[in-house]
């Protein structure tokens, strides 16, 4: 698969001989100034979407702010003949998230797709993590997913009450660090696991309004992951296999009308793997005892029958 932006351009509403999947769909992408979010925004535009490019413009740890990156993505979209605006609102702010959703409705006349992608890192082992490092990461990832989704759903619910139909999409960003676990990231992993649960629950609530909710668990080499253990450093072929461009096709398909039957799922995506994460399931069971001495034996027996927790590759690991 090649990056659509580096393949032959669109002709008569087609890309590489295929119909553009998101023609006219009004989309918001948060954290879209760089990395995975940038790829989402550009590929959505390539497939005909009108895009609100949101980025606060902060550093990897969330400090600072600069709209330049978002504006550069908007310029790229306009350069390819698409429609886009830049937005610098803080998605973890209640009022900022509302302004973000309103900007799509006021500029383009509606909203079809919300891609929650904004995030920061404040990695630290648990014994050394500060309260501020915990709070900052939870706020940006978890509240920064909830707040835009809440205002988007309010918009779609109101349309539904007025007898209007929706074909809405919420696409969240989780991580293998959350659904499988990664040392040094209790804050980040907890937020990302929360986003996966949020996705499942929200999907059950908003289907009545014509809206689906899914999440992507991406693996990509970006400024947030440069230098992390397990990420390729000097091998250029491996680096290309972990390019964020491999994640964007999943977001574009999920944003399209073609994905209407898919909701409440977590999809892993890198240049190396495409997979469905299956989530928690009840494993081996037993009749409980009210005696703690007997309980230990019951649990030990159940553990011999249960699958071990997965490692970061999503595979069984003998801990």
C-alpha positions in Angstrom: 0.0 0.0 0.0 1.3 3.5 -0.8 0.4 6.8 0.8 -2.4 8.2 -1.4 -0.7 11.6 -1.3 2.3 10.2 -3.1 0.3 8.2 -5.7 -1.4 9.6 -8.8 -3.8 12.4 -7.9 -7.6 12.4 -8.0 -9.4 12.5 -11.3 -13.2 13.0 -11.6 -13.7 12.4 -7.9 -11.6 9.3 -7.7 -8.3 8.4 -5.9 -6.1 5.7 -7.5 -9.1 4.6 -9.5 -11.3 4.3 -6.3 -14.2 6.4 -5.3 -13.4 8.9 -2.6 -14.8 7.4 0.6 -15.6 10.6 2.5 -16.9 13.0 -0.2 -18.4 16.0 1.5 -18.2 14.6 5.0 -17.5 17.3 7.6 -14.7 16.1 9.9 -12.8 17.2 13.0 -9.4 15.8 13.8 -7.8 16.7 17.1 -4.1 16.7 17.5 -3.9 17.0 13.7 -0.8 19.3 13.4 1.7 16.5 13.4 2.2 12.7 13.4 -0.8 10.4 13.2 -3.4 13.3 13.4 -1.8 15.0 10.5 -2.0 11.9 8.4 -5.6 11.5 9.3 -6.5 15.0 8.3 -4.6 14.9 5.0 -6.0 11.5 3.9 -9.6 12.5 4.9 -9.2 15.6 2.7 -7.8 13.4 -0.1 -11.0 11.4 0.1 -13.2 14.4 -0.1 -13.8 15.4 3.5 -13.9 19.0 4.8 -11.6 19.1 7.8 -11.3 21.1 11.0 -7.6 20.7 11.8 -7.4 21.1 15.6 -4.0 21.4 17.3 -3.0 23.3 20.4 0.5 23.3 19.2 2.1 22.2 22.4 5.3 20.1 23.0 5.2 16.4 23.5 4.6 17.0 27.3 1.7 19.4 26.6 3.4 22.6 27.4 3.3 25.7 25.2 1.1 26.4 22.2 1.5 27.4 18.6 -1.1 27.2 15.8 1.6 27.0 13.1 1.5 23.2 12.7 -2.3 23.2 12.3 -2.2 26.0 9.8 0.5 24.2 7.8 -1.8 21.2 7.5 -4.6 23.4 6.4 -2.3 24.9 3.7 -1.5 21.4 2.5 -5.1 20.5 2.2 -6.0 23.7 0.4 -3.0 23.1 -1.9 -4.5 19.8 -3.0 -7.9 21.5 -3.6 -9.6 20.6 -0.4 -11.4 22.5 2.3 -10.1 23.0 5.8 -9.8 25.4 8.7 -7.4 25.5 11.6 -8.5 25.4 15.2 -6.4 25.9 18.3 -8.8 25.1 21.1 -7.8 23.0 24.0 -9.9 19.8 23.6 -9.6 19.0 27.4 -11.4 22.3 28.1 -15.2 22.1 28.3 -15.7 25.4 26.6 -12.9 24.7 24.1 -14.4 21.4 23.0 -17.7 23.1 22.5 -16.1 25.8 20.4 -14.4 23.2 18.4 -17.6 21.4 17.5 -19.3 24.7 16.8 -16.5 25.7 14.4 -17.3 22.7 12.2 -21.1 23.4 12.2 -20.7 27.2 11.7 -18.0 26.9 8.9 -19.1 23.9 7.0 -22.8 23.6 8.0 -22.7 20.4 10.1 -20.6 17.6 11.5 -20.2 14.0 10.4 -17.0 12.7 11.9 -15.0 13.4 15.1 -11.5 11.9 15.3 -10.2 12.2 18.9 -6.4 12.0 18.5 -4.8 14.6 20.7 -2.4 13.4 23.3 0.7 14.0 25.4 3.3 12.0 27.2 4.7 12.4 30.8 6.3 9.0 31.2 7.6 8.0 34.6 7.7 4.8 36.7 4.9 4.8 39.3 7.2 5.4 42.3 8.5 8.6 40.8 5.4 9.9 39.1 4.1 13.3 40.3 0.5 14.3 40.8 0.9 16.9 38.0 2.2 14.3 35.6 -0.7 12.0 36.3 -3.3 14.8 36.1 -2.0 16.3 32.8 -2.0 13.0 30.9 -5.4 11.9 32.1 -6.9 15.3 31.3 -5.6 15.6 27.7 -6.3 12.0 26.7 -9.4 11.0 28.7 -11.2 14.4 29.1 -9.9 15.4 25.7 -11.8 12.5 24.3 -14.9 12.9 26.4 -15.5 16.6 26.0 -15.4 16.8 22.1 -17.5 13.6 22.0 -20.0 15.0 24.4 -20.6 18.1 22.3 -20.7 16.2 19.1 -23.2 13.8 20.4 -25.4 16.6 21.7 -25.4 18.0 18.2 -26.4 14.7 16.7 -29.0 14.0 19.3 -30.6 17.4 18.6 -30.8 16.6 14.9 -32.3 13.2 15.7 -35.0 14.8 17.9 -35.8 17.2 15.1 -36.4 14.2 12.7 -33.1 14.6 10.9 -31.0 11.5 10.1 -27.3 11.2 11.0 -24.5 9.0 9.7 -22.1 10.1 12.4 -18.7 8.8 13.5 -16.6 9.1 16.6 -13.1 7.6 16.1 -11.1 7.5 19.3 -7.4 6.8 19.8 -6.4 4.2 22.3 -3.0 2.4 22.6 -1.5 -1.0 23.2 0.1 0.7 26.2 -3.4 0.8 27.6 -5.1 -2.3 26.4 -2.0 -4.5 27.0 0.1 -2.5 29.4 3.6 -0.9 29.2 5.9 -0.2 32.2 6.6 3.5 32.8 3.2 4.6 31.5 0.6 4.1 34.3 -0.8 7.5 33.5 -0.9 7.1 29.7 -1.9 3.5 29.8 -4.8 4.1 32.3 -6.1 7.0 30.1 -5.9 4.8 26.9 -7.6 1.9 28.6 -10.3 4.3 29.7 -10.7 5.4 26.1 -11.2 1.8 25.0 -13.9 1.4 27.7 -15.4 4.8 26.8 -15.6 3.6 23.2 -17.5 0.5 24.0 -20.0 2.2 26.3 -20.6 5.2 24.1 -21.2 3.0 21.1 -24.1 1.4 23.0 -25.6 4.7 23.9 -25.4 6.7 20.7 -26.4 4.2 18.1 -30.0 5.4 18.4 -28.9 8.7 17.0 -27.3 7.2 13.9 -23.7 7.4 15.3 -21.0 4.8 15.6 -18.0 4.9 18.0 -14.8 3.0 17.4 -11.2 3.3 18.5 -7.9 2.8 16.8 -4.9 1.4 18.7 -2.1 2.8 16.5 1.6 1.9 16.4 3.7 4.5 14.7 7.0 6.3 14.9 6.2 9.9 15.7 7.8 12.6 17.9 5.9 11.1 20.8 7.5 7.6 20.3 11.0 8.6 19.1 13.5 6.9 21.4 11.0 4.6 23.2 12.1 1.0 23.7 11.0 -1.3 20.9 10.7 1.5 18.3 13.1 1.3 15.3 15.9 3.8 15.4 18.4 3.1 12.6 16.7 0.6 10.4 15.1 2.7 7.7 12.9 -0.2 6.4 11.6 -0.8 9.9 11.1 2.9 10.4 9.0 3.1 7.2 6.9 0.1 8.4 6.1 2.2 11.5 5.2 5.4 9.6 2.0 7.0 10.8 0.7 6.9 7.2 -0.3 3.3 7.8 -2.8 4.2 10.4 -4.7 6.8 8.4 -6.5 4.4 6.0 -8.3 2.8 9.0 -9.5 6.2 10.2 -10.7 7.2 6.7 -12.6 3.9 6.3 -14.2 4.2 9.7 -15.1 7.8 8.9 -16.9 6.8 5.7 -20.4 5.6 5.1 -19.0 2.1 4.4 -18.3 1.5 8.1 -21.9 2.1 9.3 -22.3 -1.5 10.6 -19.1 -1.4 12.7 -19.3 0.0 16.2 -17.8 -0.4 19.7 -14.6 -2.0 18.3 -10.9 -1.4 18.9 -8.7 -1.9 15.8 -4.9 -2.2 16.0 -3.1 -0.7 13.1 0.6 -0.4 12.1 2.5 -1.1 9.0 3.2 -4.5 10.5 -0.2 -5.6 11.7 -3.9 -5.0 11.3 -5.9 -6.7 14.1 -9.1 -6.5 16.1 -8.5 -6.3 19.8 -11.0 -8.5 21.6 -11.1 -6.9 25.0 -12.0 -8.4 28.3 -13.9 -11.7 28.4 -14.9 -13.8 31.4 -12.5 -16.7 31.7 -12.6 -19.8 33.8 -15.2 -19.8 36.6 -15.8 -21.6 39.9 -18.4 -21.6 42.7 -17.1 -19.1 45.3 -16.5 -19.8 48.9 -17.0 -17.6 52.0 -13.8 -19.0 53.5 -10.6 -17.1 52.6 -8.5 -20.2 53.1 -10.6 -22.0 50.4 -10.7 -19.0 48.2 -6.9 -19.0 47.6 -7.0 -22.6 46.3 -10.0 -21.7 44.0 -8.2 -18.7 42.5 -4.9 -20.7 42.0 -6.9 -23.4 40.1 -8.6 -20.8 37.9 -5.3 -19.2 37.1 -3.9 -22.5 35.8 -6.8 -22.5 33.3 -6.8 -18.9 32.3 -4.9 -17.3 29.5 -2.0 -15.2 30.7 -2.1 -11.4 30.2 -0.9 -10.3 26.8 2.5 -8.6 26.3 2.8 -5.4 24.2 2.4 -7.4 21.0 -1.0 -8.5 22.1 0.2 -12.1 22.4 0.1 -14.4 25.5 3.0 -13.9 27.8 4.2 -16.2 30.6 4.8 -13.6 33.3 
